[in-house]
Amino acid sequence: MEPPSEITLEQIRERAYDLWERNHRPDGFEIEFWLTAERELKVERDRKLRVREADEAKSVPTSSEVQGRDESPA
């Protein structure tokens, strides 16, 4: 399994800007919007990783499925 993808500064900047605009462009909240954007992106990345891991776990055959394949039909 590959490690979680890196969140870029550009992604954080874009999300922070979007948050700032959606909140009517208040002055003096740059750090709060930046940290919120970073936190949101990490949550989204981790959620996608968990879904991918669950999907991969479903696609791995169980030991009983593997044993059943090795047996020839009677």
ABEGO torsion letter per residue (X at the ends): XBBBBBBBAAAAAAAAAAAAAAAGGBBGAAAAAAAAAAAAAAAAAAAAAAAAAAAAAAABBBAAAAAAAABBBX
